[in-house]
């Protein structure tokens, strides 16, 4: 497999918020991601226990890590941060070793 990577973040939303609210809070993040070098796609799912899993495919792990670092600075005032229970966040970037197009 080439150098593609997946960024996986899991977390719970703050009490009273639904996935629809989270998607709305992400509008600035989605448009920002589309402009980032190496961005391929983004997928979000809600697990049966209420945990949100946010997955972003990147052309490389370097681009993923760079983007994540810059997002926290460039979008520090984004409403997305207020929607997440920060104590539940798990984040990782890992290289893909297999993908079926």
Helices and strands as residue ranges (DSSP letters): E 5-13, H 19-25, H 27-34, E 39-46, E 52-58, H 61-74, H 80-83, E 84-95
